[in-house]
Amino acid sequence: MAAVAKEAGVGTATLFRHFPAKQDLFEVVLLGCREKSAEAVAEAQLRDDPFEGLTELLTHFVQSQVRNKHLHKIAGHRLLGRPEVDDRKAAVFDGSATLLRRCQEAGQVETDVQITDLFTLTEGIAAAAGANGWERPLALVLRGIATRR
């Protein structure tokens, strides 16, 4: 926690006053990540071209998972069942699924692709490629789901 306090430019006592345990800090950061994902979904849905929106959204998901590799494992299990977390998670899922359907209705993405497939693939890319080298695997996935190759 001392390194976190130093990085944040605050004293250790200040950090512990706001976050008595590491888990408390992790939870706040994870909630922020979920909020950013909800914002990314909303921005992607505004795109005139749904495939552009989907590309931006999947890029956001991979980057977030690379940046916060262990955070979801550390804090995620304690947050399950909390309304504020479940609501954000549902909004991200539903918004992502709606965007995928728009792509499919526009004839841009194969009809057998499911949103759970894309979540699994982005998690796999983030885990396997890490911070360096995720762009090409994601591009291959996008090319693979597209109807126009």
Phi, psi and omega per residue, in radians:
M1 nan -0.475 3.130
A2 -1.086 -0.710 3.122
A3 -1.155 -0.659 3.105
V4 -1.134 -0.787 3.122
A5 -1.060 -0.763 3.130
K6 -1.085 -0.800 3.133
E7 -1.073 -0.649 -3.132
A8 -1.402 -0.201 3.129
G9 1.342 0.496 3.110
V10 -2.230 2.888 3.088
G11 -1.342 2.746 3.127
T12 -1.050 -0.693 -3.137
A13 -1.097 -0.688 3.107
T14 -1.102 -0.771 3.134
L15 -1.085 -0.786 -3.136
F16 -1.203 -0.470 3.090
R17 -1.151 -0.668 3.140
H18 -1.497 -0.545 -3.092
F19 -2.347 1.524 -3.072
P20 -1.024 -0.479 3.134
A21 -2.322 2.708 3.104
K22 -0.955 -0.692 -3.116
Q23 -1.017 -0.644 3.119
D24 -1.106 -0.732 3.101
L25 -1.145 -0.799 3.129
F26 -1.006 -0.715 -3.118
E27 -1.110 -0.742 3.127
V28 -1.115 -0.748 3.134
V29 -1.132 -0.745 3.135
L30 -1.116 -0.717 3.085
L31 -1.064 -0.672 3.080
G32 -1.115 -0.686 3.091
C33 -1.106 -0.746 3.121
R34 -1.107 -0.677 3.122
E35 -1.141 -0.732 3.106
K36 -1.109 -0.637 3.094
S37 -1.162 -0.693 3.087
A38 -1.090 -0.692 3.093
E39 -1.152 -0.691 3.121
A40 -1.106 -0.673 3.098
V41 -1.097 -0.822 -3.123
A42 -1.057 -0.741 3.115
E43 -1.146 -0.722 -3.131
A44 -1.119 -0.630 -3.134
Q45 -1.198 -0.348 3.136
L46 -1.362 -0.252 -3.123
R47 -1.122 2.389 3.050
D48 -1.143 -0.676 3.106
D49 -1.648 1.890 -3.083
P50 -1.065 -0.545 -3.140
F51 -1.193 -0.631 3.028
E52 -1.056 -0.766 3.115
G53 -1.080 -0.763 3.132
L54 -1.111 -0.720 3.113
T55 -1.061 -0.806 3.118
E56 -1.099 -0.693 -3.112
L57 -1.177 -0.811 3.133
L58 -1.137 -0.608 3.055
T59 -1.082 -0.776 3.086
H60 -1.016 -0.802 -3.105
F61 -1.067 -0.787 3.139
V62 -1.115 -0.809 -3.135
Q63 -1.071 -0.720 3.130
S64 -1.115 -0.735 -3.127
Q65 -1.222 -0.592 3.081
V66 -1.190 -0.796 -3.095
R67 -1.138 -0.627 -3.038
N68 -2.071 0.794 -2.981
K69 -0.830 -0.859 -3.054
H70 -1.736 -0.175 -3.059
L71 -1.044 -0.765 -3.104
H72 -1.114 -0.627 3.106
K73 -1.241 -0.706 -3.069
I74 -1.213 -0.870 -3.014
A75 -1.732 -0.426 -3.001
G76 -0.987 -0.779 -3.077
H77 -1.126 -0.572 3.127
R78 -1.302 -0.343 -3.076
L79 -1.620 -0.196 -3.124
L80 -1.046 2.358 3.101
G81 1.572 -0.139 3.081
R82 -1.392 2.285 -3.078
P83 -0.973 -0.738 -3.096
E84 -1.156 -0.527 3.114
V85 -1.405 -0.813 -3.140
D86 -1.072 -0.666 3.127
D87 -1.123 -0.769 3.126
R88 -1.157 -0.732 3.140
K89 -1.101 -0.757 3.120
A90 -1.126 -0.688 3.130
A91 -1.124 -0.720 3.109
V92 -1.146 -0.789 3.140
F93 -1.085 -0.901 -3.088
D94 -1.119 -0.756 3.130
G95 -1.130 -0.677 3.102
S96 -1.157 -0.736 3.126
A97 -1.126 -0.676 3.106
T98 -1.115 -0.737 3.115
L99 -1.119 -0.742 3.095
L100 -1.063 -0.768 3.110
R101 -1.054 -0.692 3.082
R102 -1.038 -0.741 3.104
C103 -1.082 -0.748 -3.128
Q104 -1.187 -0.728 3.112
E105 -1.137 -0.517 3.102
A106 -1.440 -0.029 3.137
G107 1.323 0.369 -3.099
Q108 -1.651 -0.414 -3.087
V109 -2.269 2.449 3.112
E110 -0.926 2.469 -3.040
T111 -1.265 -0.314 -3.117
D112 -1.519 -0.040 3.121
V113 -1.327 2.323 3.097
Q114 -1.985 2.688 -3.111
I115 -1.089 -0.569 3.100
T116 -1.133 -0.547 3.058
D117 -1.068 -0.783 -3.082
L118 -1.213 -0.653 3.076
F119 -1.110 -0.767 3.125
T120 -1.077 -0.753 -3.130
L121 -1.163 -0.701 3.126
T122 -1.171 -0.665 3.084
E123 -1.104 -0.737 3.128
G124 -1.128 -0.731 3.119
I125 -1.101 -0.808 -3.136
A126 -1.068 -0.741 -3.104
A127 -1.216 -0.709 -3.055
A128 -1.420 -0.725 -3.021
A129 -1.590 -0.553 -3.114
G130 1.194 -2.758 -3.043
A131 -1.181 -0.462 -3.126
N132 -1.979 2.093 3.015
G133 1.779 0.232 3.126
W134 -1.438 -0.338 -3.051
E135 -1.083 -0.815 -3.102
R136 -1.131 -0.847 3.104
P137 -1.030 -0.662 3.110
L138 -1.166 -0.714 3.094
A139 -1.062 -0.674 3.113
L140 -1.152 -0.702 3.084
V141 -1.091 -0.824 -3.134
L142 -1.068 -0.717 3.095
R143 -1.149 -0.634 -3.116
G144 -1.210 -0.543 -3.137
I145 -1.568 -0.270 -3.086
A146 -1.289 2.550 3.080
T147 -1.405 -0.499 3.105
R148 -1.732 1.926 -3.078
R149 -1.948 nan nan
